[in-house]
Amino acid sequence: MTEPLLVVGHGTTDNTGVAEFNAFVERVRTRMAPAGTDVSGGFIELSAPPVATAWGELVERGHRRIAAVPLVLVAAGHGKGDIPAALEREVRRNPGTSFVFGRPLWPHPLLLEVLAERIEARVPREEWAETAVVLVGRGSTDPDANAEVCKASRLLQETGGFATVETAYISLTRPGVPGGLERARRLGAKKVVVAPFFLFDGVLPQRVVEQAREYADSAPDIDVRVASYLGDCDALVDVVVERYHEALHGDIRMNCDTCAYRVLLPGFEDKLGAPQTPHHHPDDPAGHGHAHSHH
């Protein structure tokens, strides 16, 4: 029996984001059907279906070894800790089962192409040399994850030929969206595209749009446009399928050189070697809620 693909998302309180995730899982299922690969998807919190339900459905259909791909762009706390811990919890609840774990979706040239397409929908390519971009990532307390967003910005700069590509974040670290826009303005930009580096809709991508519009209202001397997030598309399916095959064949190639859990980074000494343990969620069948919250 071919190992199934389990697509694991974080979850969101936004109904549109949940619907986009579910539509994407269906798109992956359609792609994998000719090969006879079973596909399921679930969230670790905030949204239904929970990963416990998705895992249970695969087990009921006779699967014992599952290939899980985290639907995250960069490896921060969710990709490094929460998601694999949630999967390990399912292994313990279902003796005899196991999983292999794929790496995050970024970096990948296809995602860079999608990002460029989203920007092109706001500004034609012939105007890119006079256009600045502010690429906005989620933001994390993990310096490695934040650096991956900077990598995306630089690759976009190198391949797109923009006047400048600045990096900003919507939470947990700096600069924020206003700071990224202000930097672009001070560098002389008259036209700026804010590009949310997110997979689907949700509270944080919506906050990016709101903050960009607020800045635009306060700076009438520059033209601020907002691109769409990456979204449900065939290119994203290509990346997930590639990560699935990598996981099955042991070709993960995850970068651990600057992971604060594996190497000593100044200012992050407390993370070195820290255990990764699952935290409980309100929608988990075990019924033990947790105190922290995500958006």
N, C-alpha and C positions, 0 to 999 in steps of 0.2 A: 504494500500500500504506500503510495506517494505521501510524503510528509505534507501536512496541511500548512497553509499560511495564515497566521494570526496577526492581523493589523491592530496595533495597540495605540490608542490616542490618549491624551491627557484628560480631556473633557472640558466643557464650557457650559456656562449658564445661558448662553445665547442659542436660541432655537435654530437660527439659520446655520450657525456653525455645526450644530449636531446633524442637521439635515444634509449639509455638504459632506460631512464625514461619512454618513451612511450611504450617500450616493456614490462617493468615491470607492467605498468597500464593494459596492455592487459593480462598479466599473472594473475593479481588480478581479472580481469573481468571473465576470464575463471574459476577461482576458485569459484567465487561467483555466477556464472550463475545457478547452480543447485538449489540454495536457492531463486532464483528470485530476487537477489539484483542487482540493477542498479549500475554501476561503471563509474566514469569519473575522469579525472585528468587534472591539469593545473598548471601553474607557476605564481608566483607573479611578476616576472620581467625577463628580458633578453631573454626569450625563448617563443616560441609558442607551444601549445595554452595557452593564458593567463587564469587565474582562472575565469575571467569574462565570457569567452566563455564556459568553462566547467560548471559553475554554470547555465548559461543561457540554456544550453542543458538539464540539469536536470529539470529545471523549465518548459521548453517547453514540457517535457514528463510527466508533471503533479505532480512533487514532490514539497512539500512545506517545509518539515523539512529534513535537510541534515546533515549527520554525516561526519565531515571532519577530516582526519588524516594528520598531518603535516609530510612530508617525511624528517624529520631531526633526527639526532642521539641524540643531546642534546638540551635542551631549552636555547637558547641564544636570541639575539635580534629578530631574524626571528621568532622563535617559540613562544616567549612570546609577541611580539608586532606586527611585520609586517604582519604575516599570519592571526592572528585573526582579525586585523584591516582591512585587505583586504576582509575578509569574511563579516565583519560587513558592509562594504561599499556595498557589493552585497545585503545584507538584506535591506538596505535603498533604493537601486535602484529597488528592487523587493518587494514591500509591501506585507505582508502576509506570507513571507518566514522566516525561522529561521534556526539555526544550533546548533549542539552540537560539541564540539571540543575535539579530542583525545590528549593524551599526546605523547611526543617524543618517538622514538623507543627504545632508550637506557634508562635504563639498561634492558637487557633480556638475559637469558642463551643461547638462540638460536643464537644470534648475537655473543656471545662469542665463540660458536662452529664454526661458519662460519669464524671468525677471526683466530681460531686455524687451520682450514682447509687451509686457504690462506697461513699461515706460513708453514704448513706441505708440501705444494707444492714446497717450496724452501729449507726446511731442514727436513729430516726424524725425527720422534719423538724420536728415540733412540739417537739422537744427541742433543736433546733440553737441557739437563743438562749442556752442554758445550757451549750453544748458548745464546747470548744476543739478546733482542728485543728492538727496539726503536719504540714505538707506536706514530704515528704522527696524532694529531687532527687538526681541522681547526684553532682553536685559536679564542679568543673573548675578548672583553672588560668586559665581564660578568664573575666574578670570580667563580660563581656557575657552569657555563658551562665548564670552564677549569678544575674545580675539578672533574666533571663527567668523563673527559678523564683520569684523574689520577686514578679514580675508576676502569675504564676498564683495565688500566695497572696492577693495583694490583690484580684484579681478574684473569687476564691472568697469572700473576706470580704464584698465589696460585694454579691454576688449571693445568697449563702447565709444572711447574717444570723447568722453564728456569733458566740459570745462573743469569740473572737479566732482568728486564723489565723497561726501562727508558721511560719517557714521554717527547714528544716534540710537537711543534706546528708550523704550516706553516705561520701563520700571527697573528698580533696584540698582541702577548704576547711571553714570553720567557719560556724555551729555544727553539731555532730553531732547524732545522734538524742537522746542523753541531754540535751544542752544545750537543744535545742528543747523537750523535755518539761519540763525544769526551769523554763524560762522560762514556759511555760503554767501550771505549778503555782504559781509565785510570783505570777502575775497573778490567782490565785484559782480556777483551774479545778479542778473536782472530777471532770469527765468529759472525756476527751481521746481523739480519734480520730487515729491515725497513718495518714496517707495517702501511700503510696509513689507518686511521680510517675514511673512507669516504664510502658513499653508491655507487656512480657512478663516472664515469670519469669526468674530468673538468680541468680548469686552475690550481686549487690548487693541486689536486692529481698529475698532471703532473709536477708541481713545486717540489713536494716531491721527485719524481724520479730523476729529474735533480740535485737537491741539494745532494741527496744521492750519485749519481754517481760522482759528483764533489769532494765530500769528499773522496770517495773510491780512486780516482785518486791521491789524496794527501797523502793517508795513505796505501801504498802497503803492510804494515805488517799485515793488517787485511782483512778478507774476508767479504765484504759487499754485501748482497743480498737484493733485494726489492720484497716484496710480493705484490699481487694484492689487490685492494680495495675490499669491501664486494661484491658489484655487484648484478645484477639481478638473484635471485635464489628463490627456493620454501620456504626456511627458512625465507627469508625476507617477503614473502607473509604471512606466518604464523603469524609473528609479527604484520603486518599491520591489518590483520583480527582480531587479538586479541584486538588491540587498538580500532578498529571499534566497537566491542561488548562492550568494557569497556565504550566508550563514550555514547552508547545508553542506558546502564544500570546505568550510573552515577557513575561507579566504576573507577574513574580516578587515584586516589592515587598519584598524582604528588607531588614531594618533594618541599615544599616551605620554609623549615627551613633555608636555606641559600640563598634565592633569594633576591638580592639587592633591588628589587622593593618592597619587603614586610618587610624585617628586616634591621636594621641598621648595616652595615658592615663598619669597619674602612677604610677610604680612598674612600668609595663609597657613601658618605652621599647624594650626589646630585641625586642618583637614587631612593632613598626611596620615594615611593608614586608618582613617576613621571607618568604623564598621558601617555597612549599608544595610539597614534594617527596614522592613516594611512598616509604614504608618497606616493606621486604620482609617477608613473612610465611612461616612454615614450610609452610603449605598452598598457597602460590602455585606454579604450574607451573614458574616459573623456578628454584625450589628454593633460594633464598637466604634463610635464616632471619634473624630480627632479634632483637636482644638485649632490648628492652623488652617488658613484658608488660601485658596488660589483663585485667580480670575482668568 
